[in-house]
Amino acid sequence: MKRRFISAQDNLSLTQQYLLLGRDFPAGVGQLRNGCLIWRQVLQPTLVSREYSLRVRYRLNTFPQILVEEPRLKGLAGDETIPHVYRQDPAELCLFQPAREEWSARRSLSETIIPWSALWLFYFEDWLASGNWNGGGEHPKASTN
């Protein structure tokens, strides 16, 4: 069977994103409904890390939304403001800068958003231990709701 390669001009469909996530992260669970892809994935950034349950929500022509459902990061952070999130509780991760086109619909969620989330969680755990965010980037203004 001849494989079709996606050109740089083609956006991946929701079905393609779903199939790629299932191929690369078979322990995850997803659904396609009403023009929206929802993917739930458990990540463990290192062998000594806790497990985190993520929910990725993605519609075409939008940026993916990444929420940490469990454990509650705000509970782990206590009185500290979590860096690099769009929202504190539940934590909505800031993984890329949209204005710099670091992610686009031509890119696979399984090769970008899921690995970037694991890396973000690694830096979150480091931040909990050290008090310093070593993950780089620019901090968005987070909302408290």
OpenMM code with the backbone's topology and positions (N, CA, C; nanometers):
from openmm import Vec3, app, unit

residues = "MET LYS ARG ARG PHE ILE SER ALA GLN ASP ASN LEU SER LEU THR GLN GLN TYR LEU LEU LEU GLY ARG ASP PHE PRO ALA GLY VAL GLY GLN LEU ARG ASN GLY CYS LEU ILE TRP ARG GLN VAL LEU GLN PRO THR LEU VAL SER ARG GLU TYR SER LEU ARG VAL ARG TYR ARG LEU ASN THR PHE PRO GLN ILE LEU VAL GLU GLU PRO ARG LEU LYS GLY LEU ALA GLY ASP GLU THR ILE PRO HIS VAL TYR ARG GLN ASP PRO ALA GLU LEU CYS LEU PHE GLN PRO ALA ARG GLU GLU TRP SER ALA ARG ARG SER LEU SER GLU THR ILE ILE PRO TRP SER ALA LEU TRP LEU PHE TYR PHE GLU ASP TRP LEU ALA SER GLY ASN TRP ASN GLY GLY GLY GLU HIS PRO LYS ALA SER THR ASN".split()
positions = [
    Vec3(0.0851, -0.1175, 0.0000),
    Vec3(0.0000, 0.0000, 0.0000),
    Vec3(0.0896, 0.1236, 0.0000),
    Vec3(0.0591, 0.2165, -0.0842),
    Vec3(0.1362, 0.3394, -0.0950),
    Vec3(0.0919, 0.4374, 0.0129),
    Vec3(0.1891, 0.4912, 0.0870),
    Vec3(0.1574, 0.5879, 0.1925),
    Vec3(0.1456, 0.7270, 0.1329),
    Vec3(0.0481, 0.8022, 0.1806),
    Vec3(0.0310, 0.9403, 0.1380),
    Vec3(0.0977, 1.0289, 0.2405),
    Vec3(0.1882, 1.1112, 0.1948),
    Vec3(0.2537, 1.2051, 0.2846),
    Vec3(0.1820, 1.3389, 0.2759),
    Vec3(0.1624, 1.3999, 0.3906),
    Vec3(0.0929, 1.5277, 0.3987),
    Vec3(0.1898, 1.6375, 0.3578),
    Vec3(0.1516, 1.7184, 0.2639),
    Vec3(0.2369, 1.8306, 0.2257),
    Vec3(0.2292, 1.9389, 0.3323),
    Vec3(0.3246, 2.0277, 0.3308),
    Vec3(0.3296, 2.1363, 0.4293),
    Vec3(0.2079, 2.2272, 0.4177),
    Vec3(0.1374, 2.2210, 0.3056),
    Vec3(0.0216, 2.3074, 0.2867),
    Vec3(-0.1070, 2.2446, 0.3390),
    Vec3(-0.1035, 2.1138, 0.3645),
    Vec3(-0.2243, 2.0436, 0.4078),
    Vec3(-0.2393, 2.0477, 0.5590),
    Vec3(-0.3596, 2.0786, 0.6041),
    Vec3(-0.3920, 2.0648, 0.7455),
    Vec3(-0.4389, 1.9220, 0.7691),
    Vec3(-0.4043, 1.8672, 0.8843),
    Vec3(-0.4526, 1.7350, 0.9203),
    Vec3(-0.5991, 1.7443, 0.9620),
    Vec3(-0.6778, 1.6501, 0.9180),
    Vec3(-0.8186, 1.6467, 0.9576),
    Vec3(-0.8289, 1.5968, 1.1014),
    Vec3(-0.9456, 1.6128, 1.1611),
    Vec3(-0.9672, 1.5598, 1.2952),
    Vec3(-0.9497, 1.4082, 1.2969),
    Vec3(-0.9960, 1.3422, 1.1919),
    Vec3(-0.9813, 1.1972, 1.1841),
    Vec3(-0.8343, 1.1577, 1.1765),
    Vec3(-0.7567, 1.2283, 1.0966),
    Vec3(-0.6129, 1.1997, 1.0899),
    Vec3(-0.5463, 1.2222, 1.2252),
    Vec3(-0.5807, 1.3315, 1.2920),
    Vec3(-0.5244, 1.3584, 1.4246),
    Vec3(-0.5599, 1.2449, 1.5201),
    Vec3(-0.6856, 1.2035, 1.5187),
    Vec3(-0.7336, 1.0956, 1.6053),
    Vec3(-0.6567, 0.9659, 1.5786),
    Vec3(-0.6417, 0.9302, 1.4530),
    Vec3(-0.5720, 0.8064, 1.4178),
    Vec3(-0.4243, 0.8123, 1.4567),
    Vec3(-0.3612, 0.9263, 1.4381),
    Vec3(-0.2206, 0.9410, 1.4767),
    Vec3(-0.2040, 0.9324, 1.6285),
    Vec3(-0.2955, 0.9933, 1.7029),
    Vec3(-0.2909, 0.9828, 1.8489),
    Vec3(-0.3068, 0.8367, 1.8917),
    Vec3(-0.4010, 0.7663, 1.8325),
    Vec3(-0.4226, 0.6260, 1.8659),
    Vec3(-0.3031, 0.5390, 1.8317),
    Vec3(-0.2378, 0.5694, 1.7218),
    Vec3(-0.1188, 0.4938, 1.6822),
    Vec3(-0.0032, 0.5185, 1.7784),
    Vec3(0.0195, 0.6463, 1.8116),
    Vec3(0.1365, 0.6824, 1.8912),
    Vec3(0.1142, 0.6693, 2.0418),
    Vec3(-0.0107, 0.6763, 2.0853),
    Vec3(-0.0442, 0.6688, 2.2283),
    Vec3(-0.1626, 0.5743, 2.2469),
    Vec3(-0.1412, 0.4441, 2.2268),
    Vec3(-0.2526, 0.3493, 2.2304),
    Vec3(-0.3219, 0.3385, 2.3664),
    Vec3(-0.2591, 0.3843, 2.4733),
    Vec3(-0.3242, 0.3807, 2.6049),
    Vec3(-0.4226, 0.4962, 2.6228),
    Vec3(-0.4183, 0.5941, 2.5334),
    Vec3(-0.5108, 0.7071, 2.5416),
    Vec3(-0.6490, 0.6686, 2.4917),
    Vec3(-0.7440, 0.7546, 2.5216),
    Vec3(-0.8826, 0.7324, 2.4804),
    Vec3(-0.9328, 0.8598, 2.4154),
    Vec3(-0.9949, 0.8449, 2.2999),
    Vec3(-1.0432, 0.9638, 2.2308),
    Vec3(-1.1807, 0.9453, 2.1736),
    Vec3(-1.2359, 1.0584, 2.1321),
    Vec3(-1.3641, 1.0561, 2.0631),
    Vec3(-1.3716, 1.1761, 1.9698),
    Vec3(-1.4435, 1.1550, 1.8614),
    Vec3(-1.4742, 1.2609, 1.7660),
    Vec3(-1.6241, 1.2835, 1.7729),
    Vec3(-1.6610, 1.4075, 1.8030),
    Vec3(-1.8038, 1.4371, 1.8142),
    Vec3(-1.8283, 1.5836, 1.7826),
    Vec3(-1.9254, 1.6089, 1.6974),
    Vec3(-1.9673, 1.7455, 1.6646),
    Vec3(-1.8502, 1.8352, 1.6259),
    Vec3(-1.7617, 1.7835, 1.5415),
    Vec3(-1.6492, 1.8635, 1.4940),
    Vec3(-1.5424, 1.8902, 1.5979),
    Vec3(-1.5362, 1.8064, 1.7004),
    Vec3(-1.4392, 1.8255, 1.8082),
    Vec3(-1.3713, 1.6925, 1.8402),
    Vec3(-1.2411, 1.6979, 1.8582),
    Vec3(-1.1638, 1.5835, 1.9023),
    Vec3(-1.1322, 1.6027, 2.0497),
    Vec3(-1.1678, 1.5045, 2.1307),
    Vec3(-1.1316, 1.5031, 2.2719),
    Vec3(-1.0414, 1.3825, 2.2915),
    Vec3(-0.9248, 1.4043, 2.3482),
    Vec3(-0.8312, 1.2953, 2.3748),
    Vec3(-0.7896, 1.3007, 2.5212),
    Vec3(-0.8012, 1.1890, 2.5892),
    Vec3(-0.7573, 1.1779, 2.7286),
    Vec3(-0.6348, 1.0883, 2.7318),
    Vec3(-0.5337, 1.1369, 2.8020),
    Vec3(-0.4062, 1.0667, 2.8051),
    Vec3(-0.3458, 1.0778, 2.9444),
    Vec3(-0.2939, 0.9679, 2.9943),
    Vec3(-0.2186, 0.9699, 3.1197),
    Vec3(-0.0708, 0.9790, 3.0835),
    Vec3(-0.0029, 1.0745, 3.1458),
    Vec3(0.1403, 1.0942, 3.1222),
    Vec3(0.2166, 1.0859, 3.2534),
    Vec3(0.3362, 1.0327, 3.2454),
    Vec3(0.4278, 1.0288, 3.3576),
    Vec3(0.5614, 1.0801, 3.3044),
    Vec3(0.5982, 1.2056, 3.3387),
    Vec3(0.7160, 1.2671, 3.2764),
    Vec3(0.8471, 1.1923, 3.2999),
    Vec3(0.8634, 1.1309, 3.4163),
    Vec3(0.9828, 1.0505, 3.4457),
    Vec3(0.9377, 0.9255, 3.5202),
    Vec3(1.0276, 0.8313, 3.5366),
    Vec3(0.9932, 0.7080, 3.6075),
    Vec3(0.9586, 0.7314, 3.7535),
    Vec3(1.0068, 0.8402, 3.8123),
    Vec3(0.9785, 0.8696, 3.9534),
    Vec3(0.8696, 0.9756, 3.9697),
    Vec3(0.8087, 1.0167, 3.8606),
    Vec3(0.7015, 1.1171, 3.8634),
    Vec3(0.5681, 1.0529, 3.8951),
    Vec3(0.4752, 1.1363, 3.9407),
    Vec3(0.3358, 1.0916, 3.9527),
    Vec3(0.2761, 1.0867, 3.8126),
    Vec3(0.1604, 1.0250, 3.8023),
    Vec3(0.0882, 1.0225, 3.6760),
    Vec3(-0.0085, 1.1401, 3.6704),
    Vec3(-0.0242, 1.1949, 3.5508),
    Vec3(-0.1128, 1.3084, 3.5272),
    Vec3(-0.2128, 1.2691, 3.4194),
    Vec3(-0.3387, 1.3019, 3.4430),
    Vec3(-0.4434, 1.2780, 3.3440),
    Vec3(-0.4711, 1.4069, 3.2695),
    Vec3(-0.4503, 1.4033, 3.1389),
    Vec3(-0.4714, 1.5204, 3.0536),
    Vec3(-0.5961, 1.5030, 2.9694),
    Vec3(-0.6526, 1.6163, 2.9338),
    Vec3(-0.7605, 1.6183, 2.8345),
    Vec3(-0.7218, 1.7205, 2.7298),
    Vec3(-0.7107, 1.6751, 2.6069),
    Vec3(-0.6826, 1.7636, 2.4938),
    Vec3(-0.8129, 1.7805, 2.4175),
    Vec3(-0.8475, 1.9050, 2.3929),
    Vec3(-0.9692, 1.9376, 2.3179),
    Vec3(-0.9249, 2.0169, 2.1955),
    Vec3(-0.9676, 1.9705, 2.0774),
    Vec3(-0.9216, 2.0353, 1.9557),
    Vec3(-1.0332, 2.0396, 1.8512),
    Vec3(-1.0517, 2.1577, 1.7957),
    Vec3(-1.1401, 2.1800, 1.6808),
    Vec3(-1.0540, 2.2376, 1.5690),
    Vec3(-1.0898, 2.2060, 1.4472),
    Vec3(-1.0181, 2.2639, 1.3335),
    Vec3(-1.0255, 2.4160, 1.3400),
    Vec3(-0.9225, 2.4801, 1.2926),
    Vec3(-0.9113, 2.6260, 1.2880),
    Vec3(-0.9044, 2.6902, 1.4262),
    Vec3(-0.8674, 2.6126, 1.5275),
    Vec3(-0.8437, 2.6660, 1.6614),
    Vec3(-0.7136, 2.6051, 1.7129),
    Vec3(-0.6687, 2.6541, 1.8264),
    Vec3(-0.5526, 2.5938, 1.8905),
    Vec3(-0.6007, 2.4892, 1.9898),
    Vec3(-0.5245, 2.3826, 2.0077),
    Vec3(-0.5657, 2.2814, 2.1051),
    Vec3(-0.5665, 2.3379, 2.2473),
    Vec3(-0.6595, 2.2892, 2.3258),
    Vec3(-0.6694, 2.3261, 2.4671),
    Vec3(-0.6257, 2.2030, 2.5461),
    Vec3(-0.5315, 2.2222, 2.6393),
    Vec3(-0.4758, 2.1120, 2.7165),
    Vec3(-0.5013, 2.1379, 2.8646),
    Vec3(-0.5829, 2.0519, 2.9252),
    Vec3(-0.6164, 2.0647, 3.0666),
    Vec3(-0.5602, 1.9461, 3.1431),
    Vec3(-0.5072, 1.9731, 3.2618),
    Vec3(-0.4673, 1.8652, 3.3518),
    Vec3(-0.5857, 1.8398, 3.4432),
    Vec3(-0.6451, 1.7214, 3.4288),
    Vec3(-0.7640, 1.6884, 3.5077),
    Vec3(-0.7292, 1.6334, 3.6455),
    Vec3(-0.6261, 1.5503, 3.6535),
    Vec3(-0.5828, 1.4896, 3.7796),
    Vec3(-0.4313, 1.4737, 3.7773),
    Vec3(-0.3625, 1.4963, 3.8848),
    Vec3(-0.4100, 1.5587, 4.0066),
    Vec3(-0.4344, 1.7080, 3.9822),
    Vec3(-0.4995, 1.7702, 4.0728),
    Vec3(-0.5281, 1.9135, 4.0629),
    Vec3(-0.3974, 1.9886, 4.0879),
    Vec3(-0.3422, 2.0507, 3.9837),
    Vec3(-0.2122, 2.1168, 3.9964),
    Vec3(-0.2152, 2.2308, 4.0961),
    Vec3(-0.3262, 2.3019, 4.1035),
    Vec3(-0.3364, 2.4125, 4.1993),
    Vec3(-0.3230, 2.3596, 4.3413),
    Vec3(-0.3757, 2.2422, 4.3674),
    Vec3(-0.3597, 2.1812, 4.4986),
    Vec3(-0.2146, 2.1475, 4.5280),
    Vec3(-0.1406, 2.1035, 4.4267),
    Vec3(0.0017, 2.0732, 4.4448),
    Vec3(0.0826, 2.2011, 4.4643),
    Vec3(0.0415, 2.3091, 4.3977),
    Vec3(0.1157, 2.4354, 4.4030),
    Vec3(0.0873, 2.5146, 4.5297),
    Vec3(-0.0218, 2.4827, 4.5984),
    Vec3(-0.0556, 2.5561, 4.7208),
    Vec3(-0.0873, 2.7011, 4.6911),
    Vec3(-0.0215, 2.7916, 4.7615),
    Vec3(-0.0473, 2.9348, 4.7450),
    Vec3(0.0269, 2.9961, 4.6261),
    Vec3(0.1131, 2.9195, 4.5632),
    Vec3(0.1929, 2.9712, 4.4514),
    Vec3(0.1092, 2.9779, 4.3237),
    Vec3(0.1388, 3.0755, 4.2398),
    Vec3(0.0764, 3.0873, 4.1090),
    Vec3(0.1532, 2.9986, 4.0122),
    Vec3(0.0827, 2.9094, 3.9476),
    Vec3(0.1469, 2.8171, 3.8541),
    Vec3(0.1923, 2.8952, 3.7308),
    Vec3(0.3201, 2.8827, 3.6944),
    Vec3(0.3675, 2.9515, 3.5732),
    Vec3(0.3257, 2.8766, 3.4467),
    Vec3(0.3247, 2.9487, 3.3396),
    Vec3(0.3031, 2.8925, 3.2061),
    Vec3(0.1698, 2.8216, 3.1906),
    Vec3(0.0654, 2.8832, 3.2413),
    Vec3(-0.0700, 2.8314, 3.2191),
    Vec3(-0.1595, 2.9463, 3.1736),
    Vec3(-0.2639, 2.9119, 3.1007),
    Vec3(-0.3644, 3.0109, 3.0625),
    Vec3(-0.4692, 3.0255, 3.1714),
    Vec3(-0.4869, 2.9179, 3.2478),
    Vec3(-0.5833, 2.9178, 3.3565),
    Vec3(-0.5246, 2.8344, 3.4685),
    Vec3(-0.5460, 2.8784, 3.5931),
    Vec3(-0.4885, 2.8120, 3.7091),
    Vec3(-0.5627, 2.6843, 3.7487),
    Vec3(-0.6959, 2.6887, 3.7469),
    Vec3(-0.7703, 2.5757, 3.8022),
    Vec3(-0.9013, 2.5554, 3.7279),
    Vec3(-0.9151, 2.4497, 3.6508),
    Vec3(-0.8125, 2.3491, 3.6286),
    Vec3(-0.7016, 2.4065, 3.5417),
    Vec3(-0.5818, 2.3549, 3.5608),
    Vec3(-0.4652, 2.4082, 3.4893),
    Vec3(-0.4793, 2.3842, 3.3387),
    Vec3(-0.4724, 2.4934, 3.2630),
    Vec3(-0.4718, 2.4865, 3.1166),
    Vec3(-0.3319, 2.5240, 3.0709),
    Vec3(-0.2610, 2.4266, 3.0163),
    Vec3(-0.1192, 2.4427, 2.9872),
    Vec3(-0.0915, 2.5364, 2.8706),
    Vec3(0.0146, 2.6147, 2.8859),
    Vec3(0.0690, 2.6973, 2.7785),
    Vec3(0.1906, 2.6229, 2.7249),
    Vec3(0.1782, 2.5708, 2.6036),
    Vec3(0.2843, 2.4875, 2.5466),
    Vec3(0.3587, 2.5525, 2.4306),
    Vec3(0.3006, 2.6543, 2.3714),
    Vec3(0.3623, 2.7162, 2.2539),
    Vec3(0.3092, 2.8577, 2.2404),
    Vec3(0.3763, 2.9344, 2.1566),
    Vec3(0.3358, 3.0727, 2.1333),
    Vec3(0.2653, 3.0819, 1.9985),
    Vec3(0.1337, 3.0989, 2.0006),
    Vec3(0.0591, 3.1031, 1.8746),
    Vec3(0.1090, 3.2106, 1.7781),
    Vec3(0.1467, 3.3258, 1.8295),
    Vec3(0.1906, 3.4349, 1.7414),
    Vec3(0.3179, 3.3988, 1.6649),
    Vec3(0.3953, 3.3079, 1.7186),
    Vec3(0.5199, 3.2659, 1.6520),
    Vec3(0.5008, 3.1422, 1.5649),
    Vec3(0.3760, 3.0991, 1.5512),
    Vec3(0.3414, 2.9843, 1.4672),
    Vec3(0.4228, 2.8599, 1.5025),
    Vec3(0.4392, 2.8365, 1.6335),
    Vec3(0.5131, 2.7187, 1.6788),
    Vec3(0.4300, 2.5913, 1.6628),
    Vec3(0.3007, 2.6066, 1.6516),
    Vec3(0.2130, 2.4928, 1.6231),
    Vec3(0.1134, 2.5347, 1.5169),
    Vec3(0.0795, 2.4424, 1.4291),
    Vec3(-0.0237, 2.4674, 1.3288),
    Vec3(-0.1006, 2.3384, 1.3057),
    Vec3(-0.2112, 2.3490, 1.2367),
    Vec3(-0.2964, 2.2340, 1.2077),
    Vec3(-0.2300, 2.1359, 1.1117),
    Vec3(-0.1168, 2.1723, 1.0568),
    Vec3(-0.0402, 2.0804, 0.9726),
    Vec3(0.0412, 1.9834, 1.0578),
    Vec3(0.0535, 2.0143, 1.1874),
    Vec3(0.1373, 1.9336, 1.2767),
    Vec3(0.0514, 1.8368, 1.3573),
    Vec3(0.1046, 1.7206, 1.3764),
    Vec3(0.0348, 1.6167, 1.4507),
    Vec3(0.0325, 1.6469, 1.5999),
    Vec3(-0.0843, 1.6316, 1.6616),
    Vec3(-0.0956, 1.6458, 1.8067),
    Vec3(-0.0083, 1.5421, 1.8770),
    Vec3(0.0024, 1.4245, 1.8186),
    Vec3(0.0788, 1.3169, 1.8820),
    Vec3(0.2290, 1.3419, 1.8793),
    Vec3(0.2753, 1.4245, 1.7870),
    Vec3(0.4187, 1.4546, 1.7800),
    Vec3(0.4524, 1.5888, 1.8428),
    Vec3(0.3528, 1.6639, 1.8827),
    Vec3(0.3771, 1.7960, 1.9401),
    Vec3(0.3104, 1.8093, 2.0764),
    Vec3(0.1809, 1.8186, 2.0798),
    Vec3(0.1071, 1.8537, 2.2012),
    Vec3(0.1275, 1.7516, 2.3132),
    Vec3(0.1201, 1.6232, 2.2838),
    Vec3(0.1366, 1.5234, 2.3900),
    Vec3(0.2811, 1.5237, 2.4424),
    Vec3(0.3831, 1.5158, 2.3576),
    Vec3(0.5201, 1.5233, 2.4114),
    Vec3(0.5506, 1.6573, 2.4790),
    Vec3(0.4986, 1.7677, 2.4256),
    Vec3(0.5204, 1.8980, 2.4883),
    Vec3(0.4546, 1.9027, 2.6258),
    Vec3(0.3395, 1.8364, 2.6390),
    Vec3(0.2720, 1.8312, 2.7689),
    Vec3(0.3561, 1.7542, 2.8703),
    Vec3(0.4138, 1.6431, 2.8278),
    Vec3(0.5003, 1.5657, 2.9175),
    Vec3(0.6199, 1.6499, 2.9607),
    Vec3(0.6772, 1.7246, 2.8678),
    Vec3(0.7900, 1.8115, 2.9016),
    Vec3(0.7459, 1.9224, 2.9968),
    Vec3(0.6302, 1.9816, 2.9716),
    Vec3(0.5773, 2.0846, 3.0610),
    Vec3(0.5607, 2.0287, 3.2020),
    Vec3(0.5079, 1.9075, 3.2127),
    Vec3(0.4887, 1.8451, 3.3442),
    Vec3(0.6225, 1.8181, 3.4133),
    Vec3(0.7242, 1.7829, 3.3369),
    Vec3(0.8585, 1.7667, 3.3928),
    Vec3(0.9042, 1.8986, 3.4562),
    Vec3(0.8884, 2.0082, 3.3816),
    Vec3(0.9294, 2.1389, 3.4345),
    Vec3(0.8410, 2.1836, 3.5505),
    Vec3(0.7138, 2.1437, 3.5487),
    Vec3(0.6261, 2.1736, 3.6609),
    Vec3(0.6774, 2.1062, 3.7882),
    Vec3(0.7133, 1.9793, 3.7780),
    Vec3(0.7660, 1.9087, 3.8948),
    Vec3(0.8969, 1.9704, 3.9427),
    Vec3(0.9808, 2.0102, 3.8491),
    Vec3(1.1056, 2.0785, 3.8843),
    Vec3(1.0745, 2.2106, 3.9553),
    Vec3(0.9747, 2.2831, 3.9058),
    Vec3(0.9336, 2.4095, 3.9671),
    Vec3(0.8813, 2.3874, 4.1086),
    Vec3(0.8024, 2.2807, 4.1281),
    Vec3(0.7533, 2.2510, 4.2629),
    Vec3(0.8694, 2.2296, 4.3598),
    Vec3(0.9751, 2.1625, 4.3133),
    Vec3(1.0894, 2.1306, 4.3999),
    Vec3(1.1823, 2.2492, 4.4198),
    Vec3(1.2010, 2.3301, 4.3145),
    Vec3(1.3040, 2.4353, 4.3194),
    Vec3(1.2484, 2.5764, 4.3366),
    Vec3(1.1229, 2.5979, 4.2964),
    Vec3(1.0668, 2.7327, 4.2978),
    Vec3(1.1041, 2.8140, 4.1754),
    Vec3(1.1802, 2.7547, 4.0825),
    Vec3(1.2215, 2.8240, 3.9592),
    Vec3(1.1647, 2.7515, 3.8383),
    Vec3(1.1084, 2.8299, 3.7439),
    Vec3(1.0611, 2.7717, 3.6192),
    Vec3(1.1793, 2.7679, 3.5236),
    Vec3(1.2245, 2.6468, 3.4901),
    Vec3(1.3403, 2.6293, 3.4022),
    Vec3(1.3016, 2.5870, 3.2614),
    Vec3(1.1728, 2.5943, 3.2307),
    Vec3(1.1246, 2.5504, 3.1008),
    Vec3(1.1281, 2.6557, 2.9915),
    Vec3(1.1756, 2.7754, 3.0235),
    Vec3(1.1836, 2.8808, 2.9225),
    Vec3(1.0469, 2.9322, 2.8815),
    Vec3(1.0448, 3.0016, 2.7693),
    Vec3(0.9201, 3.0552, 2.7158),
    Vec3(0.8770, 3.1827, 2.7812),
    Vec3(0.7635, 3.2302, 2.7385),
    Vec3(0.7040, 3.3520, 2.7949),
    Vec3(0.5795, 3.3117, 2.8714),
    Vec3(0.5606, 3.3701, 2.9869),
    Vec3(0.4458, 3.3364, 3.0691),
    Vec3(0.3227, 3.4161, 3.0246),
    Vec3(0.2148, 3.3470, 2.9879),
    Vec3(0.0914, 3.4200, 2.9561),
    Vec3(0.0267, 3.4672, 3.0855),
    Vec3(-0.0595, 3.5642, 3.0729),
    Vec3(-0.1374, 3.6064, 3.1893),
    Vec3(-0.2451, 3.5015, 3.2120),
    Vec3(-0.2418, 3.4384, 3.3291),
    Vec3(-0.3361, 3.3310, 3.3594),
    Vec3(-0.4598, 3.3880, 3.4251),
    Vec3(-0.5751, 3.3297, 3.3933),
    Vec3(-0.6972, 3.3682, 3.4628),
    Vec3(-0.7132, 3.2768, 3.5836),
    Vec3(-0.7862, 3.3226, 3.6820),
    Vec3(-0.8019, 3.2467, 3.8045),
    Vec3(-0.9215, 3.1542, 3.8020),
    Vec3(-1.0068, 3.1629, 3.7016),
    Vec3(-1.1240, 3.0760, 3.6981),
    Vec3(-1.1018, 2.9524, 3.6178),
] * unit.nanometer
topology = app.Topology()
chain = topology.addChain("A")
for resn in residues:
    res = topology.addResidue(resn, chain)
    for name in ("N", "CA", "C"):
        topology.addAtom(name, app.Element.getBySymbol(name[0]), res)
